[in-house]
């Protein structure tokens, strides 16, 4: 594994506080996967096989509504986790899709190797606690924004906190994530620039 990939992975799992001899074991469990732009990484109805950490690219997690339109639930990008976590942990078919919006390079760990980390290194329980707590609070914050802010306020809040990588993906994905029509998103973008 190349040094930049090691840095990203160890940074993401810093709460586990791995000693240098544990790092080699840990790093060996990960494999690199590449996906082309618009390639499905995980398809609804299939079981997620990996927990990913993003090295490069942007991915969108979405479901299809009754009309067949994509409803974007979230994004992953360099340095962040990726995958359909509920399917991965419970080994049940995913309800959502994960798509590479840009060419993507991910590090993935299998479920059996993921579970072995907790047996071999109890500090991973601390990491898992913080990780899922952050996800829970992030989802709650997002729901509050969707329910209480106007379209313009949601747009401004998102653009202030989103990384540059997300600002260049197709606006229909951002509009869906912000629960607005692409035309509304486009109008707000023109107004704010």
DARA-V112456 format. One line per field, one symbol per residue. ss: DSSP state (2 for helix, 1 for strand, 0 for the rest). phi: phi as a letter, one per 30 degrees, with the letter a starting at -180 (. if undefined). psi: psi as a letter, one per 40 degrees, with the letter a starting at -180 (. if undefined). A space follows every 10 residues. Layout:
ss = ???
phi = ???
psi = ???
This chain:
ss = 0022222222 2202220002 2222222200 1111100001 1100000001 1111110111 1111000001 1111111000 1100222222 0000001111 0001111111 2222222222 0022222222 2222222222 2222222200 2222222222 2002222000 2222222000 0222222222 220
phi = .deddeeddd ddceddhdde ddddeedddc bcbbbdeidd cbcejcddcb ccbdcajbbb cabcdddidd cdclbbaeic dbkcdddddc hcedcbcbbd dbebbbcbbd dddeddeddd beddddeded dddddddddd dddddddccd eddddddddd cddeeddcde ddddddedhb dedddddddd ddc
psi = hidddddddd ddfdeefhid ddddddddei ihiiiihehh dhhieihhei hihhdiahih hiihadeeih hhdiiiihei iiigddddde fihieiihhh dihihihihi dddddddddd gdeddddddd dddddddddd dddddddeii dddddddddd eiidddeeih dddddddefi iddddddddd de.
